[in-house]
Amino acid sequence: MKILLAEDDPLVGDAVAQGLRLAGFTIDWVRDGREAMHALKVGSYSLLLLDLGLPMLDGLSLLDKLRRMGYKIPVLVITARDALPDRIDGLNRGADDYLVKPFDLEELVARVHALLRRGQGRSHSELRLGKLCVSPLNHTVTYDGQDIALTSREFALLAALMENPGAVISVRDIEERLYGWEEEVSSNAVEVLLHRLRRKLGGKWVRNVRGVGFKIVEPS
C-alpha cells in the first residue's frame, strides 16, 4: 500500500514515515499543501495522511479541493487541533477519520488499516484466496495454516495482487505501489520480485498476462 503523508513538522513527519514503513507501507512525504495536491494529481495512493496546519495551502482547503474535484481517496487527518468544532468541521468537509497529536503509532497504523479495509469494501483484515491467507495487519502469510516467510517487498507485492484476485496489475502499477519517490527502481525489479514470490509460494499462483501484467489465481 502506498500512502501520501502531508506534514510540515520534520520530527512528526519523520517519525510517522519511519513507523509506517516498518509496518509495511510505502510512503511519499510532502511538506506543504501545494506539493500534496501535485502529488495526488500525478501519483497513485491508497490513503492521504493530512496535517491541517500546512503552509502554502492549508489542510482543510486542500481537502475541500480534493472532494470538489471528485477525489475519493480516504483521508485521515492528523492534527494538534483537538477542539470538538475542529474535529466536526474536518469530518463534515470530507475527512474519513481524525487523529489528534500526540498519538500512539500503533493506533495510527490500526486506523490506517481500518480505512483501507473500508475503502476496499472489506469487513475483516485478512486477504484470502483458497488456503492462502495474507494478513496486512500482522504482516504474515500462511498457506493451509503454515507460515510463509516473505521480505517486506515480497509481502507488499503479494498483498497488492491479493486485494483483487484474478484482476491484472501492470508492472507500472506495481512499481507505483511498491516504491517511493526516493527509491531507484531497476528495469527488472518487479520481475525479480515476482520470481522470488513464485518460488516461495510454489505452484502457479502468479500468472503472466502477456503484454498486460500479472494476476494471482488459485491453482487448479
N, CA and C of each residue as an Amber inpcrd file, in Angstrom:
protein
   660
   0.8380000  -1.1970000   0.0000000   0.0000000   0.0000000   0.0000000
   0.8750000   1.2490000   0.0000000   0.4830000   2.2200000  -0.8050000
   1.2510000   3.4640000  -0.8910000   0.4330000   4.5990000  -0.2830000
   1.0480000   5.3250000   0.6430000   0.3860000   6.3960000   1.3810000
   1.1020000   7.7130000   1.1220000   0.3140000   8.7770000   0.9680000
   0.8850000  10.1180000   0.8850000   0.7520000  10.7800000   2.2470000
   1.8740000  11.2020000   2.8000000   1.9190000  11.9050000   4.0840000
   2.1440000  13.3860000   3.8200000   1.1970000  14.2280000   4.2420000
   1.3280000  15.6800000   4.1110000   1.4920000  16.2690000   5.5040000
   2.7320000  16.5750000   5.8580000   3.0770000  17.0160000   7.2150000
   4.2900000  17.9290000   7.1380000   4.1860000  19.1490000   7.7130000
   5.3000000  20.0930000   7.6120000   6.2560000  20.0260000   8.8040000
   5.8590000  19.3830000   9.8920000   6.7410000  19.2490000  11.0520000
   7.7470000  18.1290000  10.7770000   9.0640000  18.4420000  10.7120000
  10.0390000  17.4100000  10.3430000  10.1260000  16.2620000  11.3400000
   9.9710000  16.5520000  12.6340000  10.0630000  15.4940000  13.6360000
   8.8660000  14.5410000  13.5500000   7.6760000  15.1300000  13.4550000
   6.4680000  14.3040000  13.3350000   6.4830000  13.5260000  12.0290000
   6.8070000  14.2200000  10.9440000   6.8080000  13.5720000   9.6350000
   7.7870000  12.4160000   9.5700000   8.9770000  12.6150000  10.1140000
   9.9910000  11.5530000  10.0790000   9.5510000  10.3500000  10.9060000
   8.9950000  10.6080000  12.0860000   8.5520000   9.5080000  12.9530000
   7.4150000   8.7260000  12.3140000   6.4460000   9.4430000  11.7390000
   5.3030000   8.7710000  11.1040000   5.7520000   7.9810000   9.8770000
   6.5920000   8.6010000   9.0440000   7.0640000   7.9210000   7.8340000
   7.8290000   6.6490000   8.1800000   8.7400000   6.7450000   9.1500000
   9.5120000   5.5680000   9.5430000   8.6180000   4.4810000  10.1350000
   7.6840000   4.8870000  10.9870000   6.7980000   3.9160000  11.6160000
   5.9280000   3.1860000  10.6120000   5.3990000   3.9070000   9.6390000
   4.5400000   3.2820000   8.6350000   5.3420000   2.3940000   7.6870000
   6.5750000   2.7940000   7.4020000   7.4220000   1.9230000   6.5670000
   7.7070000   0.6070000   7.2970000   7.9600000   0.6930000   8.5980000
   8.1810000  -0.5280000   9.3740000   6.9310000  -1.4040000   9.4050000
   5.7630000  -0.7810000   9.2730000   4.5050000  -1.5260000   9.2480000
   4.2010000  -2.0790000   7.8590000   5.1050000  -1.8350000   6.8980000
   4.9530000  -2.4250000   5.5780000   4.3860000  -1.5210000   4.5090000
   4.2060000  -0.2350000   4.8020000   3.6510000   0.6870000   3.8160000
   4.7610000   1.4000000   3.0400000   4.4370000   1.8080000   1.8210000
   5.3060000   2.6810000   1.0390000   4.8380000   4.1120000   1.2640000
   5.7620000   5.0210000   1.5870000   5.3930000   6.3870000   1.9670000
   6.0670000   7.4140000   1.0650000   5.2780000   8.3470000   0.5520000
   5.7990000   9.5780000  -0.0400000   5.4210000  10.7130000   0.9140000
   6.4000000  11.5730000   1.2360000   6.1870000  12.6140000   2.2370000
   6.3540000  13.9820000   1.5890000   5.3040000  14.8240000   1.7220000
   5.3590000  16.2040000   1.2330000   5.1930000  17.1350000   2.4230000
   5.7150000  18.3840000   2.2580000   5.7390000  19.3160000   3.3950000
   4.7790000  20.4890000   3.2690000   4.0570000  20.6290000   2.1700000
   3.0730000  21.7050000   2.0690000   1.8870000  21.2570000   1.2140000
   0.8130000  22.0450000   1.2630000  -0.4240000  21.6610000   0.6040000
  -0.3390000  21.6190000  -0.9100000   0.4150000  22.5350000  -1.5050000
   0.5370000  22.5330000  -2.9680000   1.2950000  21.3030000  -3.4470000
   2.3360000  20.9250000  -2.7130000   3.0620000  19.6920000  -3.0350000
   2.1350000  18.4900000  -2.9610000   1.2810000  18.4730000  -1.9340000
   0.3480000  17.3640000  -1.7670000  -0.6250000  17.2900000  -2.9370000
  -1.1430000  18.4400000  -3.3600000  -2.0690000  18.4750000  -4.4860000
  -1.4130000  17.9530000  -5.7470000  -0.1840000  18.3830000  -5.9860000
   0.5470000  17.9240000  -7.1740000   0.7980000  16.4150000  -7.1120000
   1.1990000  15.9330000  -5.9400000   1.4850000  14.5010000  -5.7910000
   0.2460000  13.6670000  -6.0790000  -0.9020000  14.1160000  -5.6190000
  -2.1350000  13.3590000  -5.8340000  -2.5670000  13.3820000  -7.2890000
  -2.2140000  14.4390000  -8.0010000  -2.5710000  14.5210000  -9.4210000
  -1.7230000  13.5770000 -10.2720000  -0.4490000  13.4050000  -9.8970000
   0.4600000  12.6230000 -10.7520000   0.7210000  11.2100000 -10.2300000
   0.3980000  10.9420000  -8.9580000   0.6980000   9.6390000  -8.3690000
  -0.5550000   8.8630000  -8.0360000  -0.3570000   7.6460000  -7.5750000
  -1.4590000   6.7640000  -7.1860000  -1.2680000   6.3610000  -5.7280000
  -2.2240000   6.7350000  -4.8850000  -2.1160000   6.4860000  -3.4500000
  -3.3910000   5.8330000  -2.9230000  -3.2110000   5.0050000  -1.8980000
  -4.3480000   4.3310000  -1.2720000  -4.9600000   5.1600000  -0.1560000
  -4.1800000   6.1290000   0.3830000  -4.6630000   6.9110000   1.5170000
  -3.8330000   8.1780000   1.6550000  -4.4650000   9.2430000   2.1630000
  -3.7770000  10.5030000   2.4540000  -3.7960000  10.7530000   3.9510000
  -2.6050000  10.9290000   4.5420000  -2.4730000  11.3710000   5.9310000
  -2.2500000  12.8750000   5.8990000  -3.1870000  13.6270000   6.4360000
  -3.2180000  15.0650000   6.2060000  -3.1390000  15.8700000   7.4940000
  -2.0800000  16.6650000   7.6240000  -1.9950000  17.6500000   8.6990000
  -2.7630000  18.8960000   8.2760000  -3.4730000  19.5340000   9.1900000
  -4.2760000  20.7010000   8.8310000  -3.4450000  21.9710000   8.7070000
  -2.3550000  22.0890000   9.4760000  -1.5810000  23.3240000   9.5030000
  -0.4800000  23.3700000   8.4610000  -0.7970000  23.0370000   7.2250000
   0.2130000  23.0340000   6.1690000   0.4460000  24.4340000   5.6060000
   1.6820000  24.7590000   5.2330000   1.9350000  26.0280000   4.5320000
   1.4740000  25.9550000   3.0790000   1.4200000  27.0970000   2.4290000
   1.0750000  27.2450000   1.0120000  -0.4190000  26.9780000   0.7430000
  -0.9130000  25.8660000   1.2140000  -2.3310000  25.5150000   1.0850000
  -2.6850000  24.6840000   2.3160000  -3.5300000  25.2290000   3.1900000
  -3.7870000  24.5360000   4.4490000  -4.5890000  23.2620000   4.2120000
  -4.5780000  22.3780000   5.2240000  -5.1650000  21.0620000   5.0660000
  -6.6420000  21.0690000   4.7220000  -7.4380000  21.9230000   5.3800000
  -8.8720000  21.9520000   5.1050000  -9.1590000  22.4660000   3.6930000
  -8.3890000  23.4540000   3.2520000  -8.5730000  23.9540000   1.8810000
  -8.2150000  22.8750000   0.8680000  -7.1490000  22.1400000   1.1430000
  -6.7690000  21.0330000   0.2690000  -7.8650000  19.9790000   0.2470000
  -8.4130000  19.6560000   1.4110000  -9.4760000  18.6680000   1.4970000
 -10.7030000  19.1150000   0.7050000 -11.0630000  20.3920000   0.8300000
 -12.1810000  20.9360000   0.0460000 -11.9460000  20.7610000  -1.4470000
 -10.7440000  21.0960000  -1.9020000 -10.4250000  20.9860000  -3.3250000
 -10.5030000  19.5480000  -3.8030000  -9.9620000  18.6410000  -3.0140000
  -9.9810000  17.2320000  -3.4020000 -11.3980000  16.7120000  -3.5680000
 -12.2560000  17.0030000  -2.6180000 -13.6220000  16.4950000  -2.6900000
 -14.4040000  17.1760000  -3.8180000 -14.1870000  18.4640000  -4.0640000
 -14.8600000  19.1350000  -5.1770000 -14.4200000  18.5510000  -6.5150000
 -13.1560000  18.1420000  -6.6070000 -12.6340000  17.5790000  -7.8430000
 -12.9730000  16.0970000  -8.0050000 -13.6280000  15.5220000  -7.0160000
 -14.0750000  14.1470000  -7.1300000 -13.1160000  13.1000000  -6.6330000
 -12.0470000  13.5020000  -5.9630000 -11.1160000  12.5310000  -5.3990000
 -11.8040000  11.7860000  -4.2490000 -11.7800000  10.4590000  -4.3140000
 -12.4250000   9.6440000  -3.2820000 -11.4150000   8.9870000  -2.3520000
 -10.1580000   9.3730000  -2.4540000  -9.1180000   8.7840000  -1.6190000
  -9.4620000   8.9460000  -0.1370000  -9.3240000   7.8940000   0.6700000
  -9.5470000   8.0450000   2.1160000  -8.5630000   9.0520000   2.7080000
  -9.0610000   9.8980000   3.5920000  -8.2350000  10.9370000   4.2200000
  -8.2960000  10.7940000   5.7340000  -7.1380000  10.5970000   6.3370000
  -7.0170000  10.5670000   7.7940000  -6.3120000  11.8380000   8.2320000
  -7.0340000  12.7030000   8.9250000  -6.4740000  13.9610000   9.4090000
  -5.6670000  13.6970000  10.6740000  -4.4300000  14.2120000  10.6970000
  -3.5970000  14.1570000  11.9060000  -3.2380000  15.5980000  12.2670000
  -3.6580000  16.0400000  13.4240000  -3.5170000  17.4520000  13.7490000
  -3.4740000  17.6750000  15.2540000  -2.9430000  18.8390000  15.6430000
  -2.9280000  19.2310000  17.0510000  -4.2150000  19.9490000  17.4490000
  -5.0790000  20.2220000  16.4890000  -6.3380000  20.9030000  16.7880000
  -7.3150000  19.8990000  17.3900000  -7.4800000  19.9660000  18.7250000
  -8.2670000  18.9420000  19.4030000  -9.6390000  19.4100000  19.8410000
 -10.0220000  20.6440000  19.4970000 -11.3430000  21.1340000  19.8860000
 -12.4230000  20.4000000  19.0980000 -13.5480000  20.1350000  19.7440000
 -14.6430000  19.4120000  19.0980000 -15.1030000  20.0880000  17.8000000
 -15.2790000  21.4190000  17.7500000 -15.6990000  22.0440000  16.4860000
 -14.7050000  21.7930000  15.3470000 -13.4000000  21.7510000  15.6640000
 -12.4060000  21.4770000  14.6230000 -12.5790000  20.0650000  14.0670000
 -12.8090000  19.1060000  14.9730000 -12.9790000  17.7190000  14.5260000
 -14.2400000  17.5790000  13.6730000 -15.3210000  18.1930000  14.1300000
 -16.5790000  18.1190000  13.3830000 -16.4290000  18.7720000  12.0210000
 -15.7440000  19.9220000  11.9750000 -15.5390000  20.6310000  10.7110000
 -14.7450000  19.7750000   9.7330000 -13.6590000  19.1480000  10.2290000
 -12.8500000  18.3140000   9.3490000 -13.6290000  17.1420000   8.7820000
 -14.4230000  16.4830000   9.6200000 -15.2160000  15.3410000   9.1590000
 -16.3040000  15.7880000   8.1870000 -16.9470000  16.9060000   8.4630000
 -18.0030000  17.3970000   7.5790000 -17.4690000  17.8390000   6.2160000
 -16.1890000  18.2070000   6.1730000 -15.6200000  18.6780000   4.9070000
 -14.9380000  17.5620000   4.1140000 -15.0940000  16.3250000   4.5810000
 -14.6600000  15.2150000   3.7420000 -13.6150000  14.2980000   4.3250000
 -13.1410000  14.5640000   5.5510000 -12.1840000  13.6430000   6.1630000
 -12.9000000  12.3500000   6.5550000 -12.1910000  11.2380000   6.4990000
 -12.7700000   9.9500000   6.8560000 -12.4920000   9.5800000   8.3140000
 -11.4380000  10.1530000   8.8710000 -11.1090000   9.8920000  10.2730000
 -10.2390000  11.0380000  10.7650000 -10.0800000  11.1210000  12.0750000
  -9.4200000  12.2830000  12.6960000  -8.6120000  11.7840000  13.8780000
  -7.3280000  12.0890000  13.9100000  -6.4540000  11.6520000  14.9960000
  -5.6860000  12.8590000  15.5240000  -5.7980000  13.0870000  16.8390000
  -5.2020000  14.2770000  17.4530000  -3.7860000  13.9720000  17.9310000
  -2.8440000  14.8770000  17.6400000  -1.4680000  14.7740000  18.1260000
  -1.4080000  15.1770000  19.5970000  -0.5220000  14.5740000  20.3670000
   0.3200000  13.4230000  20.0100000  -0.4860000  12.1410000  20.0370000
  -0.1370000  11.1940000  19.1650000  -0.8730000   9.9430000  19.1110000
   0.1140000   8.7820000  19.1510000  -0.4110000   7.6170000  19.4760000
   0.4050000   6.4120000  19.5070000   0.4970000   5.8400000  18.0930000
   1.6910000   5.4430000  17.6950000   1.8850000   4.9380000  16.3400000
   1.0390000   3.6960000  16.0720000   0.8740000   2.8400000  17.0690000
   0.0650000   1.6300000  16.8760000  -1.3830000   1.9890000  16.5570000
  -1.8920000   3.0320000  17.2140000  -3.2590000   3.4640000  16.9140000
  -3.3420000   4.0100000  15.4980000  -2.3300000   4.7750000  15.0760000
  -2.3110000   5.3020000  13.7110000  -2.3420000   4.1610000  12.6980000
  -1.4930000   3.1550000  12.8990000  -1.4460000   2.0230000  11.9760000
  -2.7900000   1.3010000  11.9450000  -3.4170000   1.1230000  13.1130000
  -4.7170000   0.4450000  13.1660000  -5.7780000   1.2430000  12.4170000
  -5.7730000   2.5610000  12.5780000  -6.7580000   3.3960000  11.8800000
  -6.5080000   3.3830000  10.3700000  -5.2510000   3.3750000   9.9640000
  -4.9230000   3.2940000   8.5410000  -5.4700000   1.9940000   7.9530000
  -5.2150000   0.8820000   8.6280000  -5.7290000  -0.4070000   8.1440000
  -7.2560000  -0.3970000   8.0710000  -7.9050000   0.1870000   9.0670000
  -9.3690000   0.2250000   9.0810000  -9.9050000   1.0210000   7.8950000
  -9.2940000   2.1630000   7.6020000  -9.7380000   2.9740000   6.4650000
  -9.4980000   2.2600000   5.1400000  -8.3640000   1.5620000   5.0310000
  -8.0810000   0.8390000   3.7890000  -9.0640000  -0.3050000   3.5890000
  -9.3990000  -1.0110000   4.6600000 -10.4090000  -2.0720000   4.5500000
 -11.7460000  -1.5020000   4.0970000 -12.1340000  -0.3900000   4.7050000
 -13.4120000   0.2250000   4.3620000 -13.4270000   0.6500000   2.8970000
 -12.2900000   1.2200000   2.4510000 -12.2110000   1.6680000   1.0610000
 -12.2910000   0.5320000   0.0650000 -11.8520000  -0.6530000   0.4800000
 -11.8970000  -1.8250000  -0.3980000 -13.1650000  -2.6520000  -0.1940000
 -14.0500000  -2.1960000   0.6920000 -15.2920000  -2.9110000   0.9230000
 -15.1190000  -4.1940000   1.7140000 -14.0390000  -4.2750000   2.5140000
 -13.7930000  -5.4780000   3.3140000 -14.1520000  -5.2090000   4.7720000
 -14.7220000  -6.2200000   5.4330000 -15.0830000  -6.0790000   6.8410000
 -14.0270000  -6.6750000   7.7600000 -13.0830000  -7.4340000   7.2010000
 -12.0430000  -8.0500000   8.0160000 -10.6730000  -7.7360000   7.4220000
  -9.6310000  -7.9650000   8.2150000  -8.3000000  -7.5150000   7.8140000
  -7.5880000  -8.4850000   6.8930000  -7.9920000  -9.7560000   6.8790000
  -7.2470000 -10.7520000   6.1160000  -7.6780000 -10.8040000   4.6610000
  -6.7100000 -11.1090000   3.7940000  -6.9650000 -11.3400000   2.3740000
  -6.8180000 -12.8320000   2.1330000  -7.8580000 -13.4650000   1.5580000
  -7.8300000 -14.9160000   1.3930000  -8.1280000 -15.3220000  -0.0430000
  -7.4390000 -16.3660000  -0.4590000  -7.6970000 -17.0000000  -1.7490000
  -7.4090000 -18.4900000  -1.5570000  -8.4530000 -19.3040000  -1.5220000
  -8.2580000 -20.7130000  -1.2200000  -7.6470000 -20.8650000   0.1620000
  -6.5550000 -21.6070000   0.2390000  -5.8740000 -21.8270000   1.5190000
  -4.7840000 -20.7960000   1.7910000  -4.6310000 -19.8420000   0.8700000
  -3.6320000 -18.7840000   1.0410000  -4.2440000 -17.6220000   1.8070000
  -3.5840000 -17.1900000   2.8660000  -4.0940000 -16.1130000   3.7110000
  -3.0040000 -15.0710000   3.9380000  -3.3240000 -13.8210000   3.6550000
  -2.4090000 -12.6980000   3.8570000  -3.0280000 -11.7540000   4.8850000
  -2.2720000 -11.4430000   5.9320000  -2.7550000 -10.5280000   6.9680000
  -1.9320000  -9.2390000   6.9290000  -2.4500000  -8.1740000   6.2900000
  -1.7250000  -6.9040000   6.2830000  -1.5030000  -6.3420000   7.6830000
  -2.4360000  -6.6110000   8.5920000  -2.3190000  -6.0720000   9.9430000
  -1.1650000  -6.7160000  10.7040000  -1.0410000  -8.0410000  10.5980000
   0.0290000  -8.7540000  11.3030000   1.2590000  -8.9820000  10.4460000
   1.1480000  -8.6260000   9.1620000   2.2590000  -8.7840000   8.2180000
   2.7040000 -10.2470000   8.1440000   1.7220000 -11.1510000   8.0130000
   2.0140000 -12.5750000   7.9290000   1.3300000 -13.1880000   6.7140000
   1.9110000 -14.2880000   6.2360000   1.3420000 -15.0590000   5.1270000
   1.3390000 -16.5230000   5.5330000   0.2080000 -17.1810000   5.3380000
   0.1310000 -18.6150000   5.6220000  -0.5360000 -19.3280000   4.4570000
  -0.1500000 -20.5890000   4.2790000  -0.8400000 -21.4610000   3.3240000
  -1.2290000 -22.7280000   4.0680000  -2.5340000 -22.9660000   4.1230000
  -3.0630000 -24.1270000   4.8580000  -2.5300000 -24.1470000   6.2930000
  -2.4330000 -22.9610000   6.8870000  -2.0010000 -22.8320000   8.2730000
  -0.5050000 -22.7940000   8.4920000   0.2750000 -22.9920000   7.4230000
   1.7320000 -22.9910000   7.5410000   2.2940000 -21.6240000   7.1390000
   3.2060000 -21.1000000   7.9580000   3.7820000 -19.7880000   7.6810000
   4.6690000 -19.8040000   6.4320000   4.5900000 -18.7110000   5.6680000
   5.4780000 -18.4940000   4.5240000   6.2560000 -17.2140000   4.7980000
   7.5710000 -17.2970000   4.8520000   8.4090000 -16.1300000   5.1620000
   8.6630000 -15.3220000   3.8930000   8.2660000 -14.0510000   3.9190000
   8.4860000 -13.1500000   2.8020000   9.2090000 -11.8970000   3.2770000
   9.9930000 -11.2870000   2.3920000  10.5650000  -9.9890000   2.6890000
   9.4420000  -8.9500000   2.6540000   9.7130000  -7.7650000   3.1700000
   8.6830000  -6.7210000   3.1890000   8.2140000  -6.3640000   1.7860000
   9.1290000  -6.3460000   0.8260000   8.7440000  -6.0090000  -0.5510000
   7.9440000  -7.1370000  -1.1930000   8.3460000  -8.3800000  -0.9400000
   7.5870000  -9.5210000  -1.4520000   6.1790000  -9.5300000  -0.8660000
   6.0950000  -9.2070000   0.4210000   4.7880000  -9.1510000   1.0780000
   3.9130000  -8.0700000   0.4340000   4.4960000  -6.9040000   0.1910000
   3.7350000  -5.8040000  -0.4150000   3.2270000  -6.1950000  -1.7960000
   4.0380000  -6.8880000  -2.5550000   3.6260000  -7.3270000  -3.8840000
   2.4780000  -8.3340000  -3.7870000   2.6170000  -9.3110000  -2.8950000
   1.5610000 -10.3050000  -2.7390000   0.2640000  -9.6550000  -2.2710000
   0.3520000  -8.7290000  -1.3190000  -0.8460000  -8.0500000  -0.8270000
  -1.5320000  -7.2720000  -1.9450000  -0.7460000  -6.6350000  -2.8080000
  -1.3170000  -5.8900000  -3.9380000  -2.0810000  -6.8150000  -4.8740000
  -1.5150000  -7.9840000  -5.1450000  -2.1770000  -8.9540000  -6.0170000
  -3.4240000  -9.5360000  -5.3510000  -3.3570000  -9.7320000  -4.0420000
  -4.4510000 -10.3750000  -3.3120000  -5.6390000  -9.4500000  -3.0610000
  -5.4570000  -8.1630000  -3.2210000  -6.5690000  -7.2410000  -2.9930000
  -7.7080000  -7.4990000  -3.9620000  -7.3780000  -7.9620000  -5.1600000
  -8.4000000  -8.2350000  -6.1750000  -7.9820000  -9.4490000  -6.9840000
  -8.1250000 -10.6500000  -6.4160000  -7.6730000 -11.8640000  -7.1070000
  -8.2900000 -11.9990000  -8.4950000  -7.4550000 -12.3720000  -9.4370000
  -7.9150000 -12.5270000 -10.8080000  -7.7930000 -11.2760000 -11.6520000
  -7.6630000 -10.1120000 -11.0070000  -7.5040000  -8.8620000 -11.7430000
  -6.0410000  -8.6650000 -12.1310000  -5.8050000  -8.1490000 -13.3140000
  -4.4490000  -7.9580000 -13.8200000  -3.9000000  -6.6120000 -13.3570000
  -2.6730000  -6.6270000 -12.8330000  -1.9800000  -5.4020000 -12.4330000
  -0.7550000  -5.2380000 -13.3240000  -0.5960000  -4.0650000 -13.9110000
   0.5420000  -3.8220000 -14.7910000   1.8210000  -3.6350000 -13.9840000
   2.9510000  -3.7930000 -14.6530000   4.2510000  -3.5810000 -14.0000000
   4.3440000  -2.1520000 -13.4830000   3.8550000  -1.2020000 -14.2590000
   3.9230000   0.2040000 -13.8310000   3.1020000   0.4330000 -12.5630000
   1.9120000  -0.1750000 -12.5030000   1.0870000  -0.0180000 -11.3060000
   1.7600000  -0.6430000 -10.0910000   2.4110000  -1.7840000 -10.2980000
   3.1220000  -2.4280000  -9.1930000   4.2540000  -1.5340000  -8.7050000
   5.0150000  -0.9630000  -9.6360000   6.1020000  -0.0470000  -9.2570000
   5.5570000   1.1380000  -8.4820000   4.4180000   1.6880000  -8.9390000
   3.8090000   2.8330000  -8.2630000   3.4720000   2.5030000  -6.8140000
   3.0050000   1.2900000  -6.5960000   2.5460000   0.9160000  -5.2640000
   3.6780000   0.5070000  -4.3360000   4.7570000  -0.0280000  -4.8840000
   5.8050000  -0.6150000  -4.0510000   6.9830000   0.3100000  -3.7780000
   7.1550000   1.3390000  -4.6080000   8.3630000   2.1620000  -4.4910000
   8.0110000   3.6310000  -4.3020000   8.7470000   4.2870000  -3.4130000
   8.5650000   5.7130000  -3.1790000   9.4290000   6.5500000  -4.0940000
   9.2680000   7.8810000  -3.9980000   9.9920000   8.8100000  -4.8680000
  11.5050000   8.6670000  -4.7520000  11.9740000   8.4490000  -3.5310000
  13.4140000   8.4960000  -3.2860000  14.1270000   7.1880000  -3.6290000
  13.3870000   6.1980000  -4.0990000  13.9770000   4.9020000  -4.3830000
  14.2450000   4.7320000  -5.8780000  15.4270000   4.2310000  -6.1960000
  15.7400000   3.9010000  -7.5820000  15.1900000   2.5180000  -7.8960000
  14.5140000   2.4040000  -9.0250000  13.8950000   1.1410000  -9.4140000
  14.5560000   0.6440000 -10.6890000  15.2150000  -0.5100000 -10.6270000
  15.8460000  -1.0670000 -11.8250000  14.7800000  -1.5690000 -12.7900000
  15.1570000  -1.7350000 -14.0420000  14.1950000  -2.0830000 -15.0850000
  13.5360000  -3.4380000 -14.8560000  14.2240000  -4.3470000 -14.1630000
  13.6560000  -5.6850000 -13.9530000  13.3210000  -5.9570000 -12.4880000
  13.1900000  -4.9020000 -11.6940000  12.9580000  -5.0770000 -10.2520000
  11.6870000  -5.8650000  -9.9720000  10.6040000  -5.5450000 -10.6670000
   9.3410000  -6.2290000 -10.4270000   9.4240000  -7.6890000 -10.8490000
  10.0690000  -7.9530000 -11.9980000  10.2080000  -9.3370000 -12.4550000
  11.0160000 -10.1810000 -11.4670000  12.0650000  -9.5840000 -10.8810000
  12.8650000 -10.2990000  -9.8840000  12.0150000 -10.6190000  -8.6590000
  11.2180000  -9.6470000  -8.2060000  10.3330000  -9.8720000  -7.0680000
   9.3230000 -10.9800000  -7.3570000   8.7510000 -10.9490000  -8.5490000
   7.7700000 -11.9610000  -8.9270000   8.3960000 -13.3500000  -8.9620000
   9.6160000 -13.4390000  -9.4560000  10.3140000 -14.7210000  -9.4940000
  10.5070000 -15.2610000  -8.0760000  10.9370000 -14.4020000  -7.1560000
  11.1430000 -14.8300000  -5.7740000   9.8310000 -15.2280000  -5.1120000
   8.7730000 -14.4700000  -5.4080000   7.4720000 -14.7610000  -4.8280000
   6.9410000 -16.1000000  -5.3310000   7.0730000 -16.3460000  -6.6210000
   6.6200000 -17.6290000  -7.1830000   7.3780000 -18.7990000  -6.5600000
   8.6790000 -18.6030000  -6.3480000   9.4940000 -19.6760000  -5.7830000
   9.0420000 -20.0090000  -4.3610000   8.6400000 -18.9910000  -3.5990000
   8.2350000 -19.2240000  -2.2170000   6.8030000 -19.7410000  -2.1020000
   5.9220000 -19.2830000  -3.0030000   4.5420000 -19.7410000  -2.9430000
   4.3890000 -21.1410000  -3.5150000   5.1930000 -21.4500000  -4.5500000
   5.0540000 -22.7250000  -5.2260000   3.8390000 -22.7210000  -6.1430000
   3.7330000 -23.7680000  -6.9690000   2.5840000 -23.8640000  -7.8580000
   2.5480000 -22.7520000  -8.8860000   1.3570000 -22.4180000  -9.3020000
   1.1740000 -21.4100000 -10.3520000   0.2210000 -20.3200000  -9.8810000
   0.5360000 -19.7860000  -8.7140000  -0.3190000 -18.7500000  -8.1560000
  -0.2980000 -17.4580000  -8.9620000   0.8950000 -17.0410000  -9.3870000
   1.0230000 -15.7650000 -10.0960000   1.1480000 -16.0380000 -11.5910000
   0.2110000 -15.5040000 -12.3630000   0.1860000 -15.7220000 -13.8070000
   0.5870000 -14.4500000 -14.5450000   1.2760000 -14.6520000 -15.6340000
   1.6690000 -13.5520000 -16.5140000   0.6510000 -13.4270000 -17.6370000
   0.0650000 -12.2550000 -17.7840000  -0.8200000 -11.9660000 -18.9120000
   0.0040000 -11.1500000 -19.8950000   0.4650000 -11.8020000 -20.9350000
   1.4630000 -11.2180000 -21.8230000   1.0420000  -9.8450000 -22.3540000
   1.9540000  -8.8920000 -22.1780000   1.7190000  -7.5410000 -22.6770000
   0.8040000  -6.7050000 -21.8090000   0.2710000  -7.2880000 -20.7220000
  -0.6640000  -6.5520000 -19.8630000  -0.1360000  -6.4260000 -18.4410000
   0.1850000  -7.5690000 -17.8170000   0.6810000  -7.5250000 -16.4440000
   0.5810000  -8.8810000 -15.7800000   0.2400000  -8.8810000 -14.4880000
   0.2390000 -10.1090000 -13.6970000  -1.0250000 -10.1820000 -12.8490000
  -1.4040000 -11.4070000 -12.5080000  -2.5730000 -11.6130000 -11.6480000
  -2.3180000 -12.8410000 -10.7790000  -3.0660000 -12.9190000  -9.6700000
  -2.9660000 -14.0840000  -8.8060000  -4.2470000 -14.8850000  -8.9090000
  -4.1140000 -16.1870000  -9.0570000  -5.2740000 -17.0880000  -9.1380000
  -4.9470000 -18.3420000  -8.3360000  -5.9910000 -19.0130000  -7.8630000
  -5.7830000 -20.2500000  -7.1410000  -5.4780000 -21.3600000  -8.1490000
  -4.3340000 -22.0470000  -7.9960000  -4.0010000 -23.1200000  -8.9510000
  -5.1010000 -24.1860000  -8.9610000  -5.4260000 -24.6580000 -10.1530000
  -6.4720000 -25.6830000 -10.2710000  -5.8910000 -27.0630000  -9.9510000
